[in-house]
């Protein structure tokens, strides 16, 4: 790098800032850095970061072979990023570092524009047809014999990125382990980070929704998904609710999440997973105590965690949700599924309780027992927060590690 000019950093995310929400401003705050954000997002303006937008020139070809449709879509986005990169190069911009989320294809051809740039890729998940998410839940197993073929093609984009990349970052050890062995030595495990200063227990906090107000003195069960769907155990949670509410007559249930699909298969046409599993148990529920609050503003979400008596987190073996770590940071007493990568954060009996993902009975037992045991809740909640502060704190743990890695050091 030429010491007479700033160090040039290109952050690539189709929905910028994405995982660079904190890293981008931290890099931009250093006067020795010139930071450019590369994105399709129309509204990501951030102080100190020059935003360069690109747009796909075309849609996926109608009738293209279904196994390569996603690959073509990523190549189309990759071409759009490539052409925007050529224009940047013509303007004299040459990054020393490209840090990209490669999931949508944007980084495919950037090394062809800037071959001397160091490329770091965000390693979120590498797909497998066996022993991970797609064959985990027998209730939703696909009967399509081509599923393995589709997943193999889904990994083409990541394989091409791995061939070029100098380094990778995975948020958990388990997510790193999903990647091919040849690339794992180049992957550092560094989480995105949780702001444990903002996400903390607040004894007197209350939240309002509709004509209700709830606080720490109420018995509140919380369950959070981006969208309510089987990948995050919504069906298991709903099947446990009748028994939990029967045992705990004062409990109120707050369910956060939308009606769409983030992961996995869509619900049958004309239906939503939310409605399917609510209808399955509705007649056994006191609906005056079950509150679907939809997607809520982040401050309201934090307040919801801060009043939680018991927080439930369930997931297939898949990407770890930020919401689990946010709940830990807020000092929640947590009942979670005994699945990867949850076990990296929740140790049964120490930082929470783990239950068989498929057992609504175990879930009902654990939640009910914890609701009845204030001392256990205090102990588990305090330990969960301490673990989150030690391992996932944004300012003192994760962000310094990210800065060290993108600075060329190995963590």
N, C-alpha and C positions, 0 to 999 in steps of 0.2 A: 504493500500500500504506500502511496505517495504521502509522506509525512507533512507536505505543505498544504494539503487540502483535508477537509473533513472526511471521516470514514463514512462511506456511503452504504446504507442498509436498505434493502427492498423487502418489505413485509407483504406477503401475498396471501390473501384470503378472499374468496368470492363474496363473503358477507362481512367484510372488514368492520370492526376490528377482530371479531371472533375471539380466538384464544390469545390475541395480542392486545387485549383491552388494557392491560396494565404494563406489559412489556413495551409497547409502542411509545407511550408517554415517557417512560423511564429512559428509553434510548434517546428520545427527542430532547429530553432535558439536559443531556450532555452536549455542550457546545462543540465537542470534537466529532459529533455525529450529524450526518444529513440523512433523514429518514423519509422514505417514500412508501406510501400505502398503495397497493395494487389491488383493485377490487371491481366488482360489478355493482356493488351497493351504491345507491344514489345519495345516501344521507350519513356518511360516516365521518364528517369533518372533525378533526382532532387538532388541538393546538400544537404547533411545531412540526406537524407531519403533512407533507405535500401529498395530496390524494390524486392518483391517476386512475381514471376509470376506463374500462374497456367493455365492449358489448359484442355478443356473438353475432356473426353475420348471417347465420342461417339456422334453421331447425334441423333436427334429426330427420334423415331421409324416410319418407313414408314407405312402409313395407320392408325396411331393412331387417336383416336376420335378427331375431330377438336376442340371440346370445351376444351380439355385438352392438346392440342399440345403445347401451350405456357407455361402451367404449367410444362409439362415434360421438356421443354427446360430449364426452370429455376431450376428445380431439378437437371438436368445434370450439370449445372454450379455450383449449390450449392454443389453437390458432389465433383466437382473438387476443389472448395475452401476448402471444409471440409478436403480432403486428404492432401492438401498443409498445412492446419492448423495443422493437426496431425504431419506432419514432422517438422513444426516450434516448436510445443510443445516438440517433442523429443529432439530438440536442446536447450531446456530450456527457450524458449520464452513464456511468459504468459502476455498478455496485461491487463493493468488496464482499458483501454478504447478501445472500438471498435466503430468507427464512420463510418457508411456504407451508401452508396446509394444502397437501396435494390432492385432497379427496375429490375435487371437481375437475381436475385436469389442467389447471392454469399453469402449473410449473413444468409441464411436459417438455417444453421447447425453450425454456429460458436459458439453459446452459448453451444452447446453440447460438444465442445472441451474445451471451457473456460467458465464454468458456472458462475464464480465469476466476470467476466468482466462486466463493465457498457457498455450497448449498446445504442448508439444514432443513429437514422435513419433519413435520409434526406427525407422529406415528400413533394414530388413534386406535386403529383396529385392522387386523388382517383376517380376511374371511376364510372359514373352513366349513366343509360340508359335514364333518363329523366332530363330535365331542366338544362343541361350543354352543352357540346359540340356536342354530337352525334345527338341530335335532334334540333339543333339550326338553321341550314340553310335549309329551305324547298326545295331549289334547289338540295340538295344532300342527302335527307333523304333515309335511307336504307329501302327497302321493305322486308328484311330478318327478319322473326319473331324470329329467334334464336339469333339476335344481343344482346338482353338483357342477354341471357344465357352466351354468350361468354364474355361479360363484367363482369358478376358476377364471372366467373371463372378467369378472368384477375386479380381480386382483391384478389384471394386466397393467393398469395405470400405476398402481403402487410399485409393482416390480420394475417398471421403467424408471420411476423416481428413485428407487433404491439403487439401481445401477449407476445413477449419476451422483447421488447424495454423498456428501462428506460426513454427515452426522445426522442423527435423528433424536427426537425427544418424545418419550412416551409418558403419560401421566401416572401410570401404575406399573408395577413389575409384571403383573399378569397380562396387561395389554401389550407390553414389550414381548412377552413370551409367545404371543400369537404370531409373531413375525418369523420368517425363515431364519434358520440358525446362522446362515452366512452373514446376515445383516445385523443380528442382535448385538455383536460387540461394538457396533457404531451407535447404538441407541443408549442415551442416558435417560434414567428415570427421574423426571422432574415434574411435579404437578403444576397445574396452572396457578394454584394458590388461592387461599381463602383469606379475606380481610377479617381476621379474628378480633381486631380492635372494634370494628363496627358490628360484627356478628358475635354478640356476647349476651349472657343472661342479663335481663333487666327486670328486677322483682316486681315493680309496680306497673308494668306495661299492660295496656288493654287494647283490644281491637274492636272495631264496629263493622258490622255488615248488616244491611237492612235495618231493622229496628232492634237488633241484638247487640249487646256488648259482652265480651268475654275477657277474662283476665287470668292471672296465675292461680287464683283461688277456685277457678272452675275446673272441672274434669274434662280435658280436651284431648281427643285423639286426632292426630294430623296424618295425612297421607298426601304425598306430592308427586305428580308426574307432569311432564310437559304436556303430554296427551295421555288420556286414560286408556290403557291398552295392555294386552297380555305380557308383552316384553318386560314391563315393569310391575307385573304381579297384580294388576287391578282385579282380575277375576278371583284370585285367591283371597285378596283383602275383602272383597264384597261378600264372598261366601263365609268369611269368618265373622262378619258384622252382626248377624242375628244373634249369635251366641254371646258375643261381647256385650251387646246392648241389653240382652236379657240378664246378664250377670251384673252389669253396672248401670243401674237405672238413672243415674245422674250424668252419664257421659254424653258429651256432645262430639260429633264427628265433623271435621272440616276436611273436605276433599278438594285439592287444587289440581286443575288440569283441564285441557281442552278436549274437544270431541274428535279431533283428527287423528292421524297416524304418524308417529315419528319413526317407528321401527317395525319391521315385520310386515305381515300381510294386512291388507285392509279388511274391515268387517264386511259381511255379506252386503250386497248392494241394497241401498236404501236404509241401512242400519248403521249404528255406531257401536263400538265396543262398550262405551259408557252405558248406553241404553240396554244392550243385550244382557249385561251382568247385573244391572240394577233391576231389570224386569224379573230376572231369575230369583231374586230374594225379596223383592219389594213387599210381598204380602206378609213377610216375617219381620219387617222393619218398622220401627216407629220413625216415620219420615220427618217428624217435627224435630228430631235430634240428628238428622243426617243432612249436611249442608254442602251442596256442590257449589263452590264459589268460582269456578271457571279459572281463567288465567288472571292473576292479580298483579298490580304494580309491585315492583320489587320492595319498596319500604313496607307495604302491607304484608308481603310474603315473609319478610324478616320478623315483623310483629307477630305473625301467626306462629312461627317457630318459637318465638320467645314466650308465648303463653302455653305452648304444647306441654301436656302432662306426659303423654307417650307418643312418640313419633314412629311410624311404620315405614320401612323402606324395603321393597322387594325388587329383585331383578333377575332375569336370565343371566348366564355368564356373558357379559357384554360390557360396553363402556360404562365406567363408574359415573354416576350422576353427581354433579356439583352439590345438589340438594342434600345428599347424605352428609357431606363434610360441613356444609353450612349448618345443618341441624346439630352436628357434633359441636361445632364452634359456639352455638347458642346454648349449649349445656343440656340438650334434650336427652331424656331417657329413651333409648332406641331399641326397637325390636326389628331385626333385619333378617333377610334370607341368608342361609348358610351356603352362599354361592361365591364364585370368583367374580370380580375382584373385591367383593365386600369384606372378605376375611382379612384383607390388608389393613382395614381401618377398624373393624369391629371384631374384638376378641370376646368370645362368649363368656359372660360373667364378669368381664373387666371393663370394657368400654360400651357394652350393650348386651343384648340377648340375641342369639342366632337360632333360627328355626328352619325346619325343612321347608323349602319353597313351596312344595306341593301340598302341605298339610294345613288346611284351614283350621283344623282342630288344634294343632300345636300353636298356631298363630293366636287363636282365641284364648288359649290357656295362658300363653306368655303375656299377652297384652292385659288380660284381666288380672293376672297375678301382680304385674308391675303397677297397674292402677291402684291396687290395694296396698302397696308397700312403699310408702313415702321415703323410708330410709334407703331402700334399694335404688329408688329413682335418683335421690340426691347423690349417692355414691357413683352410680353409672354415669349420670350426667356430668359430674365433675371430672371423672376420668376421661369421658369422651372429649370434653373441651380441652383438657390438658394434652391429650393425644393430638388433637387437631392443631393446637398452638405449636407443639413440638415439631410436627411433621409437615403441616400444610399451611403454615402461616405465610401469607403473601409477602409482607415487607421484610421479614427477617430470615425466611428460609427459602421460599420458592423463587421469588424474583431475583435475589442475589445469585442463585444457582443458574437461572436462565441467562442472566447477564454474563456470568462467567463462561457459559457454554458458547453463546453467540460471539463472545470475545475471543473464542478460539481455545479456551481451556476445557479440559475434560473433567466432569463432575462425578 
